[in-house]
Amino acid sequence: MDAVTVITSVLTLIAGVGIFLIACTMMSANLESLGSRKLKALFARTSKSKLLGVGVGAAATAAIQSSSATTVMVIGFVNAGIMTLVQAATVIFGANIGTTITGQLVALGLFGTNAVSTSVIFATFAGIGAFILAFAKRDRLRKVGGIMAGFGMLFVGLSMMSGAMGYFSELESVRNFLARFRNPLLLVLIGALLTAVVQSSSVMTSMAITMVVTGLISLNQGIYITLGSNIGTCVTALIAGLTSTTNAKRTALIHLVFNVSGVVVFLLIGLCMRIGNVDYGYLFEHMFPHAPQLQLSMFHTIFNVITVLIVLPLTGALVKLVTKIVPDAKPTPKDNEPHLYFLDQHMLTTPPIAVQQTKNEILNMAEIAIKNFDLACDIACTLDYAEVERFRAQENELNFLNREIAAFTVKLLKSEMNEKDRAYLATVFRTVADFERVGDYAENIIEYADKLKEVGQTFSAVAVREIGALQTQIDALYGAMLNAYRDCDRKALAEAYRIEDTIDRMAAEMTENHIVRLRDGICTPDVGAQYLALTANAERVADHCINVAKTIRAYS
């Protein structure tokens, strides 16, 4: 083999790995986007049993073709307090089983020698998917095209890798060099390091399968490299967890401990087998004779299933272990500072989940805003400042959430997602600004209370009753707005409009009543000015609630 052939083979191998990586990402993104609602429903069921959690993790990972994406999603849920550590552990166990589907697909693609190979047949999906992407107008159909194109590209990359490794297998020097790597621990380390670099155990396992099929390495070498890839794939989760909450760190550690435990068990079993001059390669060659394509892929599946069966009964003990390794952090002054409750930067890797969590974060902001409005009205009516510090803290939190949700949304909009989610995100900037303005009007009402306190006067009993009635209607409007926004409920939107009309009439009547009280000397001009200003601000709060409710027209 001349130098040109060697260089060509190296470049072909690099190109094949690149296409395979892009295909995995493309399939994952489109499958995730297309099945986002079902994914959310799946994760919601994990609390019912441990086995169900494993099944959900396996199904979700098989659907989106990425155990790393599933694990990062789980860390995000734990970070937001939506999922417990036990739930997270079972889903992660299942994700390790689900990720073996890629290896099985690769093995299937390597069948066929005399006839047309299955790899070539599957690769045609790349062309079909590309045509759909080029001509389809509907977003859902384009997602299907993206999945088909990614699936086909998977086998294009596989064919290129297989061809390049076939050339290398003809070189005696290359085979002799690789044959030196027989130490199981060294092979596990190589597998872990290479997987950490490419950030995909699927790619590493697929390469190992291809190398075994082409004769570049032995089956036993491929098995230990695959074991190492299960450790290397934890890097993504560790990166996601280390910058998150304590429970998110524990979740990432569960992923690492689970995979390392499985590898250690199988290394010890392998060591015992060597005493009897038997190894994993010998076993799987006899279990699946004349099918090198299946031997390594089946080992990968069996390894993960057995590891889950061993560790699943010990889930509680595993959670206790990681809780001891990562203890609860001591409270610091920063714990009381404003923070995001549902959003995490690592959610950007899973846009459908990030979109839903963005809505949850906004609903949380809405609750804080209406609480501050109610608190401000109560202070203005009673001049009791016992809760004013809580009011100030919540106002700071509203300002923080306005900035951070908008900044997160800007980043999220750069991701691939369906048109409905993109249309929703386009409304986010106005929505968070509306809730921030509700907070500003509440702050204005506190200022009116301050002015009343300065002059030593209060609202009359009649004025307090009117303000209370208006406040009750605005709370009702908030409830209708919440239902409309959370569930895209058009009936709730109609109810919100009806309540807003009532609020407008009440505000007009309050102004007329105030003029009568001024004429009769019941109310002074100083108090009246604060009363009118409060009424006007309350009416504007209602306007902002309606603004939020009617955003559902843009995406529902």
C-alpha positions as CSV (number, residue, x, y, z in Angstrom):
1,M,0.0,0.0,0.0
2,D,1.6,3.3,-1.1
3,A,1.6,6.6,0.8
4,V,-1.3,8.1,-1.2
5,T,-3.5,5.1,-0.3
6,V,-2.6,5.5,3.4
7,I,-3.3,9.2,3.4
8,T,-6.6,8.6,1.5
9,S,-7.6,6.0,4.1
10,V,-6.8,8.3,7.0
11,L,-8.8,11.1,5.5
12,T,-11.7,8.8,4.7
13,L,-11.7,7.5,8.2
14,I,-11.8,11.1,9.6
15,A,-14.6,12.0,7.1
16,G,-16.6,8.9,8.1
17,V,-16.3,9.6,11.8
18,G,-17.4,13.2,11.1
19,I,-20.4,12.2,9.0
20,F,-21.4,9.6,11.7
21,L,-21.2,12.3,14.4
22,I,-23.3,14.7,12.4
23,A,-25.8,12.0,11.6
24,C,-26.2,11.2,15.3
25,T,-26.7,14.8,16.2
26,M,-29.1,15.3,13.3
27,M,-31.2,12.3,14.2
28,S,-31.2,13.2,17.9
29,A,-32.3,16.8,17.4
30,N,-35.1,16.0,15.0
31,L,-36.4,12.9,17.0
32,E,-36.2,15.0,20.1
33,S,-38.1,17.9,18.6
34,L,-40.7,15.6,16.9
35,G,-41.4,13.6,20.0
36,S,-41.0,16.3,22.7
37,R,-44.5,16.0,24.0
38,K,-44.3,12.2,24.3
39,L,-40.9,12.5,26.0
40,K,-42.4,14.9,28.6
41,A,-45.2,12.4,29.2
42,L,-42.7,9.5,29.5
43,F,-40.6,11.3,32.1
44,A,-43.8,12.2,34.1
45,R,-44.4,8.5,34.7
46,T,-41.1,7.7,36.3
47,S,-42.4,8.0,39.9
48,K,-44.6,4.9,39.6
49,S,-41.8,2.2,39.9
50,K,-38.1,1.6,39.4
51,L,-38.7,-0.7,36.5
52,L,-40.9,1.8,34.8
53,G,-38.1,4.4,35.3
54,V,-35.7,2.0,33.5
55,G,-38.2,1.5,30.7
56,V,-38.7,5.2,30.3
57,G,-35.0,5.9,30.2
58,A,-34.4,3.1,27.6
59,A,-37.4,4.2,25.4
60,A,-36.4,7.9,25.6
61,T,-32.8,7.2,24.7
62,A,-33.7,4.8,21.9
63,A,-36.1,7.5,20.6
64,I,-33.6,10.4,20.6
65,Q,-30.5,8.2,20.0
66,S,-28.4,9.9,22.7
67,S,-27.8,8.7,26.3
68,S,-25.9,11.9,26.9
69,A,-28.9,14.0,26.0
70,T,-31.2,11.9,28.2
71,T,-28.8,12.2,31.1
72,V,-28.5,16.0,30.7
73,M,-32.3,16.2,30.6
74,V,-32.5,14.2,33.8
75,I,-29.9,16.5,35.5
76,G,-32.0,19.5,34.4
77,F,-35.1,18.0,35.9
78,V,-33.3,17.2,39.2
79,N,-31.8,20.7,39.1
80,A,-35.3,22.2,38.9
81,G,-36.6,19.9,41.6
82,I,-39.0,18.1,39.2
83,M,-37.4,14.6,39.6
84,T,-36.0,12.9,42.7
85,L,-32.6,11.2,42.8
86,V,-34.1,7.7,42.9
87,Q,-36.2,8.6,39.8
88,A,-33.2,10.1,38.0
89,A,-31.1,7.0,38.8
90,T,-33.6,4.6,37.3
91,V,-33.9,6.7,34.1
92,I,-30.1,6.8,33.8
93,F,-30.0,3.0,34.1
94,G,-32.5,2.7,31.3
95,A,-30.6,5.2,29.2
96,N,-27.6,2.9,29.2
97,I,-29.7,0.1,27.7
98,G,-31.3,2.5,25.1
99,T,-28.0,3.7,23.8
100,T,-27.1,0.1,22.6
101,I,-29.7,0.5,19.8
102,T,-27.2,2.4,17.8
103,G,-24.7,-0.5,18.0
104,Q,-27.4,-2.9,16.9
105,L,-28.2,-0.7,13.9
106,V,-24.6,-0.5,12.9
107,A,-24.3,-4.3,13.2
108,L,-27.3,-4.6,11.0
109,G,-25.8,-2.3,8.5
110,L,-22.6,-4.4,8.2
111,F,-24.5,-7.5,6.9
112,G,-24.3,-8.3,3.2
113,T,-21.3,-9.2,1.2
114,N,-22.2,-11.0,-2.0
115,A,-25.5,-9.2,-2.4
116,V,-26.2,-5.5,-1.9
117,S,-25.2,-4.7,1.7
118,T,-27.7,-3.5,4.2
119,S,-25.5,-0.5,4.8
120,V,-26.0,0.7,1.2
121,I,-29.7,0.1,1.4
122,F,-30.0,2.1,4.6
123,A,-27.8,4.9,3.2
124,T,-30.4,5.6,0.6
125,F,-32.5,7.1,3.3
126,A,-30.0,10.0,3.3
127,G,-31.1,10.9,-0.2
128,I,-34.8,10.4,0.5
129,G,-34.6,12.6,3.6
130,A,-32.7,15.3,1.7
131,F,-35.5,15.4,-1.0
132,I,-38.1,15.8,1.8
133,L,-36.0,18.6,3.4
134,A,-35.7,20.4,0.1
135,F,-39.3,20.4,-0.9
136,A,-41.5,19.9,2.2
137,K,-43.2,23.0,3.5
138,R,-44.8,21.6,6.7
139,D,-42.5,21.6,9.8
140,R,-43.4,18.2,10.9
141,L,-42.7,16.7,7.5
142,R,-39.3,18.5,7.5
143,K,-38.5,16.9,10.9
144,V,-39.3,13.5,9.4
145,G,-37.0,14.3,6.5
146,G,-34.3,15.3,8.9
147,I,-34.6,12.0,10.8
148,M,-34.4,10.0,7.5
149,A,-31.5,12.0,6.3
150,G,-29.6,11.5,9.6
151,F,-30.4,7.8,9.6
152,G,-29.1,7.4,6.1
153,M,-26.0,9.5,6.8
154,L,-25.3,7.2,9.8
155,F,-24.6,4.4,7.3
156,V,-22.8,6.6,4.8
157,G,-20.3,7.4,7.6
158,L,-20.3,3.7,8.6
159,S,-19.4,2.7,5.0
160,M,-16.6,5.2,4.9
161,M,-15.2,4.0,8.3
162,S,-15.5,0.4,7.2
163,G,-13.7,1.0,3.9
164,A,-10.9,3.0,5.6
165,M,-10.4,0.3,8.2
166,G,-10.5,-2.4,5.6
167,Y,-7.4,-0.8,4.0
168,F,-5.6,-0.6,7.3
169,S,-6.4,-4.2,8.1
170,E,-4.3,-5.1,5.0
171,L,-1.2,-3.5,6.6
172,E,0.8,-6.0,8.6
173,S,2.5,-3.2,10.5
174,V,-0.8,-1.7,11.6
175,R,-2.2,-5.1,12.7
176,N,1.0,-5.9,14.6
177,F,0.9,-2.5,16.3
178,L,-2.7,-2.9,17.4
179,A,-2.1,-6.5,18.5
180,R,0.2,-5.2,21.2
181,F,-2.7,-3.7,23.1
182,R,-3.9,-6.8,24.9
183,N,-4.1,-5.5,28.5
184,P,-7.8,-5.2,29.5
185,L,-7.2,-2.2,31.8
186,L,-5.2,-0.4,29.0
187,L,-8.0,-1.1,26.5
188,V,-10.7,0.2,28.9
189,L,-8.6,3.4,29.4
190,I,-8.2,3.9,25.6
191,G,-12.0,3.4,25.1
192,A,-12.8,5.9,27.9
193,L,-10.4,8.6,26.7
194,L,-11.5,8.3,23.0
195,T,-15.1,8.5,24.0
196,A,-14.5,11.5,26.2
197,V,-12.9,13.2,23.2
198,V,-15.7,12.5,20.7
199,Q,-18.4,12.9,23.4
200,S,-20.3,9.9,22.1
201,S,-20.2,6.3,23.2
202,S,-22.3,5.4,20.2
203,V,-19.6,6.6,17.8
204,M,-16.9,4.8,19.8
205,T,-18.8,1.5,19.9
206,S,-19.6,1.8,16.2
207,M,-16.0,2.3,15.4
208,A,-15.0,-0.7,17.5
209,I,-17.6,-2.9,15.8
210,T,-16.3,-1.8,12.4
211,M,-12.7,-2.5,13.5
212,V,-13.7,-6.0,14.7
213,V,-15.6,-6.8,11.4
214,T,-12.6,-5.7,9.2
215,G,-10.2,-7.7,11.4
216,L,-8.2,-4.6,12.5
217,I,-8.7,-5.7,16.2
218,S,-9.8,-8.8,17.9
219,L,-13.3,-9.2,19.4
220,N,-11.8,-9.3,22.8
221,Q,-10.0,-6.0,22.3
222,G,-13.2,-4.5,21.0
223,I,-15.1,-5.7,24.0
224,Y,-12.8,-3.9,26.5
225,I,-12.7,-0.7,24.4
226,T,-16.5,-0.8,24.5
227,L,-16.4,-1.2,28.3
228,G,-14.2,1.9,28.4
229,S,-16.6,3.8,26.2
230,N,-19.3,3.4,28.9
231,I,-17.0,5.3,31.3
232,G,-16.0,8.0,28.8
233,T,-19.7,8.8,28.0
234,C,-20.1,10.1,31.6
235,V,-18.0,13.2,30.8
236,T,-20.9,15.1,29.3
237,A,-23.1,14.4,32.4
238,L,-20.3,15.3,34.7
239,I,-19.7,18.7,32.9
240,A,-23.5,19.3,33.1
241,G,-23.7,18.4,36.8
242,L,-20.6,20.1,38.2
243,T,-22.0,23.6,37.4
244,S,-25.4,22.9,38.8
245,T,-27.1,22.2,42.1
246,T,-26.0,19.7,44.7
247,N,-28.6,17.1,43.6
248,A,-27.6,17.6,39.9
249,K,-24.0,16.9,40.9
250,R,-25.2,13.7,42.7
251,T,-27.1,12.7,39.5
252,A,-24.0,13.0,37.4
253,L,-22.1,11.0,40.0
254,I,-24.8,8.3,39.9
255,H,-24.2,8.0,36.2
256,L,-20.4,7.6,36.7
257,V,-20.6,5.2,39.7
258,F,-23.2,3.0,37.8
259,N,-21.0,2.7,34.7
260,V,-17.7,2.2,36.6
261,S,-19.4,-0.5,38.8
262,G,-20.5,-2.4,35.7
263,V,-17.1,-2.2,34.1
264,V,-15.3,-3.3,37.3
265,V,-17.7,-6.3,37.7
266,F,-17.1,-7.4,34.1
267,L,-13.3,-6.9,34.4
268,L,-13.3,-9.1,37.5
269,I,-15.4,-11.7,35.7
270,G,-13.0,-11.5,32.7
271,L,-10.0,-12.0,35.0
272,C,-11.6,-15.1,36.5
273,M,-12.4,-16.5,33.0
274,R,-8.8,-16.1,32.0
275,I,-7.8,-18.6,34.6
276,G,-9.7,-21.2,32.7
277,N,-8.2,-19.9,29.4
278,V,-11.5,-18.5,28.3
279,D,-12.4,-14.9,27.5
280,Y,-15.4,-12.8,26.4
281,G,-14.3,-13.0,22.8
282,Y,-14.4,-16.8,22.9
283,L,-17.9,-16.8,24.5
284,F,-19.5,-14.4,22.1
285,E,-17.9,-16.0,19.0
286,H,-19.6,-19.2,20.0
287,M,-22.9,-17.5,21.0
288,F,-23.1,-15.7,17.6
289,P,-21.0,-17.8,15.1
290,H,-20.2,-16.4,11.7
291,A,-21.7,-13.1,12.6
292,P,-18.9,-10.7,13.8
293,Q,-21.3,-7.9,13.2
294,L,-23.5,-9.1,16.1
295,Q,-20.8,-10.3,18.5
296,L,-19.7,-6.9,19.9
297,S,-23.1,-5.2,19.6
298,M,-24.7,-8.0,21.5
299,F,-22.0,-7.9,24.2
300,H,-22.7,-4.2,24.6
301,T,-26.4,-4.8,25.1
302,I,-26.0,-7.8,27.4
303,F,-23.4,-5.8,29.5
304,N,-25.8,-2.9,30.1
305,V,-28.8,-5.1,30.8
306,I,-26.8,-7.2,33.4
307,T,-25.4,-4.1,35.0
308,V,-28.9,-2.7,35.4
309,L,-30.1,-6.0,36.9
310,I,-27.2,-5.9,39.4
311,V,-27.5,-2.3,40.4
312,L,-31.3,-1.7,40.3
313,P,-32.0,-3.4,43.7
314,L,-29.2,-1.3,45.1
315,T,-30.6,2.1,43.9
316,G,-31.4,3.3,47.4
317,A,-27.9,2.4,48.6
318,L,-26.4,4.1,45.5
319,V,-28.3,7.3,46.2
320,K,-27.2,7.3,49.9
321,L,-23.6,6.8,48.7
322,V,-23.5,9.7,46.4
323,T,-25.3,11.8,49.0
324,K,-22.4,11.1,51.4
325,I,-19.8,11.9,48.7
326,V,-21.6,15.1,47.7
327,P,-23.1,16.4,51.0
328,D,-25.6,19.3,51.3
329,A,-23.7,22.6,50.9
330,K,-23.8,24.9,53.9
331,P,-26.1,27.9,53.4
332,T,-24.3,31.0,52.1
333,P,-25.6,34.6,51.6
334,K,-25.8,33.8,47.9
335,D,-28.5,31.2,48.6
336,N,-31.0,34.1,49.3
337,E,-30.1,35.9,46.1
338,P,-32.4,35.8,43.0
339,H,-32.0,32.7,40.9
340,L,-33.6,30.7,38.1
341,Y,-35.9,27.9,39.4
342,F,-36.5,25.8,36.3
343,L,-33.9,26.8,33.7
344,D,-30.3,25.6,33.4
345,Q,-27.8,26.4,30.6
346,H,-27.3,22.6,29.9
347,M,-31.0,22.4,28.9
348,L,-30.0,24.2,25.7
349,T,-28.9,20.8,24.4
350,T,-32.5,19.6,24.6
351,P,-34.6,22.4,23.1
352,P,-38.1,20.9,23.5
353,I,-37.6,20.4,27.3
354,A,-35.9,23.9,27.5
355,V,-39.0,25.5,25.9
356,Q,-41.3,23.8,28.4
357,Q,-39.1,24.8,31.3
358,T,-39.0,28.4,30.0
359,K,-42.8,28.5,30.3
360,N,-42.5,27.1,33.9
361,E,-40.0,29.8,34.7
362,I,-42.4,32.4,33.4
363,L,-45.3,31.0,35.3
364,N,-43.1,31.2,38.4
365,M,-42.4,34.9,37.6
366,A,-46.1,35.5,37.1
367,E,-46.8,34.2,40.6
368,I,-44.1,36.5,42.1
369,A,-45.5,39.5,40.2
370,I,-49.2,39.0,41.4
371,K,-48.0,38.4,45.0
372,N,-46.2,41.7,44.9
373,F,-49.2,43.5,43.5
374,D,-51.4,42.1,46.3
375,L,-48.8,42.8,48.9
376,A,-48.5,46.5,47.7
377,C,-52.3,47.0,47.8
378,D,-52.5,45.6,51.3
379,I,-49.7,47.9,52.5
380,A,-51.3,50.9,50.9
381,C,-54.7,50.1,52.5
382,T,-53.3,49.3,56.0
383,L,-50.0,51.2,56.1
384,D,-48.5,48.1,57.7
385,Y,-44.9,47.8,56.5
386,A,-44.2,44.4,58.2
387,E,-43.8,42.7,54.8
388,V,-42.1,45.5,52.9
389,E,-38.7,43.7,53.0
390,R,-40.2,40.6,51.4
391,F,-41.8,43.0,48.8
392,R,-38.3,44.5,48.0
393,A,-36.7,41.0,47.7
394,Q,-39.4,39.9,45.3
395,E,-39.1,43.1,43.2
396,N,-35.4,42.4,42.8
397,E,-36.2,38.8,41.8
398,L,-38.6,40.0,39.1
399,N,-36.0,42.3,37.6
400,F,-33.5,39.4,37.7
401,L,-35.9,36.9,36.1
402,N,-36.8,39.5,33.4
403,R,-33.1,39.7,32.4
404,E,-32.2,36.0,32.7
405,I,-35.2,34.5,31.0
406,A,-34.7,36.9,28.1
407,A,-31.0,36.0,27.9
408,F,-31.7,32.3,28.0
409,T,-34.4,32.6,25.3
410,V,-31.9,34.4,23.0
411,K,-29.6,31.4,23.2
412,L,-32.5,28.9,22.9
413,L,-33.7,30.5,19.7
414,K,-30.4,29.6,18.0
415,S,-31.3,25.9,18.4
416,E,-33.2,23.6,16.1
417,M,-36.9,23.3,17.1
418,N,-40.4,23.1,15.6
419,E,-42.2,26.2,14.4
420,K,-44.7,26.1,17.3
421,D,-42.0,26.3,19.9
422,R,-40.2,29.0,17.9
423,A,-43.5,31.0,17.7
424,Y,-43.9,30.6,21.5
425,L,-40.4,31.8,22.2
426,A,-40.9,34.9,20.1
427,T,-43.6,36.0,22.6
428,V,-41.4,35.4,25.7
429,F,-39.6,38.8,25.6
430,R,-42.9,40.7,25.7
431,T,-44.3,38.4,28.3
432,V,-41.5,38.8,30.8
433,A,-41.5,42.5,30.2
434,D,-45.2,42.6,31.0
435,F,-44.7,40.8,34.4
436,E,-41.7,43.1,35.1
437,R,-44.0,46.1,34.5
438,V,-46.6,44.5,36.9
439,G,-43.8,44.6,39.5
440,D,-43.1,48.2,38.7
441,Y,-46.7,49.2,39.2
442,A,-46.7,47.4,42.5
443,E,-43.6,49.5,43.4
444,N,-45.5,52.6,42.5
445,I,-48.3,51.6,44.8
446,I,-45.8,51.3,47.7
447,E,-44.7,54.8,46.9
448,Y,-48.3,56.0,47.2
449,A,-48.5,54.3,50.6
450,D,-45.2,56.2,51.6
451,K,-46.8,59.5,50.7
452,L,-49.9,58.7,52.8
453,K,-47.7,57.8,55.7
454,E,-45.7,61.1,55.3
455,V,-48.8,63.3,55.6
456,G,-50.3,61.0,58.3
457,Q,-53.5,60.1,56.4
458,T,-55.2,56.9,55.2
459,F,-57.8,55.9,52.7
460,S,-61.3,56.0,53.9
461,A,-63.2,52.8,54.7
462,V,-65.2,53.1,51.5
463,A,-62.0,53.6,49.4
464,V,-60.4,50.6,51.1
465,R,-63.5,48.4,50.2
466,E,-63.4,49.7,46.6
467,I,-59.6,48.9,46.3
468,G,-60.2,45.5,47.8
469,A,-63.0,44.7,45.3
470,L,-60.8,45.8,42.4
471,Q,-57.9,43.7,43.8
472,T,-60.2,40.7,43.9
473,Q,-61.1,41.1,40.2
474,I,-57.5,41.5,39.2
475,D,-56.7,38.3,41.1
476,A,-59.5,36.6,39.2
477,L,-58.1,38.0,35.9
478,Y,-54.7,36.6,36.9
479,G,-56.2,33.1,37.4
480,A,-57.9,33.2,34.0
481,M,-54.7,34.5,32.4
482,L,-52.8,31.7,34.1
483,N,-55.1,29.0,32.7
484,A,-55.0,30.5,29.2
485,Y,-51.2,30.9,29.2
486,R,-50.4,27.5,30.8
487,D,-52.8,25.4,28.8
488,C,-53.3,27.5,25.6
489,D,-57.0,27.6,26.7
490,R,-59.1,29.9,24.4
491,K,-62.1,29.7,26.8
492,A,-59.9,31.0,29.6
493,L,-58.8,33.8,27.3
494,A,-62.4,34.8,26.7
495,E,-63.0,34.7,30.5
496,A,-60.0,37.0,31.0
497,Y,-61.4,39.5,28.5
498,R,-64.7,39.5,30.3
499,I,-63.0,40.1,33.7
500,E,-60.9,42.9,32.2
501,D,-64.1,44.7,31.0
502,T,-65.5,44.5,34.5
503,I,-62.2,46.0,35.8
504,D,-62.4,48.9,33.4
505,R,-66.0,49.6,34.5
506,M,-65.0,49.4,38.2
507,A,-62.1,51.8,37.7
508,A,-64.4,54.3,36.0
509,E,-66.9,54.0,38.8
510,M,-64.1,54.4,41.4
511,T,-63.1,57.7,39.8
512,E,-66.6,59.0,39.8
513,N,-67.1,57.9,43.4
514,H,-63.9,59.7,44.4
515,I,-65.1,62.9,42.9
516,V,-68.3,62.6,45.0
517,R,-66.3,62.0,48.2
518,L,-64.1,65.1,47.4
519,R,-67.3,67.2,46.9
520,D,-68.7,66.0,50.2
521,G,-65.4,66.5,52.1
522,I,-65.0,62.8,52.9
523,C,-61.7,62.7,51.1
524,T,-58.8,65.2,51.0
525,P,-57.1,66.1,47.7
526,D,-53.7,64.6,48.9
527,V,-55.3,61.2,49.7
528,G,-57.5,61.4,46.6
529,A,-54.4,61.9,44.3
530,Q,-52.9,58.6,45.7
531,Y,-56.2,56.8,45.4
532,L,-56.6,57.8,41.7
533,A,-53.0,56.9,40.9
534,L,-53.4,53.5,42.6
535,T,-56.6,52.9,40.6
536,A,-54.9,53.8,37.3
537,N,-51.9,51.5,38.2
538,A,-54.2,48.6,39.1
539,E,-56.0,49.0,35.7
540,R,-52.6,48.9,33.9
541,V,-51.7,45.7,35.8
542,A,-54.9,44.2,34.3
543,D,-53.8,45.4,30.8
544,H,-50.5,43.5,31.2
545,C,-52.3,40.4,32.3
546,I,-54.4,40.5,29.2
547,N,-51.3,41.1,27.1
548,V,-49.8,37.8,28.4
549,A,-53.1,35.8,28.0
550,K,-53.5,36.8,24.3
551,T,-50.0,35.7,23.3
552,I,-51.5,32.2,23.0
553,R,-53.0,33.3,19.7
554,A,-49.5,33.4,18.2
555,Y,-48.7,29.7,18.7
556,S,-51.9,27.7,19.7
